[in-house]
Amino acid sequence: MREPAIQVTTSLSMEEAEARMREALKARGFGVLTEVDVQEVLKDRIGVDVEPYRILGVCNPQLAHAAISLWKGFGLIAPCNVAIYDVGEHRVVIAFDPEDVPEVRDNVDLYRIAQQASLGIREATATLEGT
């Protein structure tokens, strides 16, 4: 059975893990469209202190264009989120897997695009394995 997300754990610092993930995604045609520093938002909005937690909304423009051409609802699942957060002395990098969306799986052409996106995200995440 496939996992519903793509995940790796690393001993890199938050900054190093994020920088490496950004580089690995860029090398595979993905850019970061949105960034959320959850730690900062929660502190600012409700006065709560939490461990570092960041969300990057990533997208491959070529794949996004192809997907939007096939399904206008694509915006509901894009960009693909990548979260980076602390667990003790380690960071977890976990990413949304676009192959797991029912509307995508039920359309052969969309599924092919999702597979390409998933592969790129998996490859980028794998570069952090063993670090």
Rosetta blueprint (number, residue, H / E / L):
1 M L
2 R L
3 E L
4 P L
5 A E
6 I E
7 Q E
8 V E
9 T E
10 T E
11 S L
12 L L
13 S L
14 M H
15 E H
16 E H
17 A H
18 E H
19 A H
20 R H
21 M H
22 R H
23 E H
24 A H
25 L H
26 K H
27 A H
28 R L
29 G L
30 F L
31 G E
32 V E
33 L E
34 T E
35 E E
36 V E
37 D E
38 V H
39 Q H
40 E H
41 V H
42 L H
43 K H
44 D H
45 R H
46 I H
47 G L
48 V L
49 D L
50 V L
51 E L
52 P L
53 Y E
54 R E
55 I E
56 L E
57 G E
58 V E
59 C E
60 N L
61 P H
62 Q H
63 L H
64 A H
65 H H
66 A H
67 A H
68 I H
69 S H
70 L H
71 W L
72 K H
73 G H
74 F H
75 G H
76 L H
77 I L
78 A L
79 P L
80 C E
81 N E
82 V E
83 A E
84 I E
85 Y E
86 D E
87 V E
88 G L
89 E L
90 H E
91 R E
92 V E
93 V E
94 I E
95 A E
96 F E
97 D L
98 P H
99 E H
100 D H
101 V L
102 P H
103 E H
104 V H
105 R H
106 D L
107 N L
108 V H
109 D H
110 L H
111 Y H
112 R H
113 I H
114 A H
115 Q H
116 Q H
117 A H
118 S H
119 L H
120 G H
121 I H
122 R H
123 E H
124 A H
125 T H
126 A H
127 T L
128 L L
129 E L
130 G L
131 T L
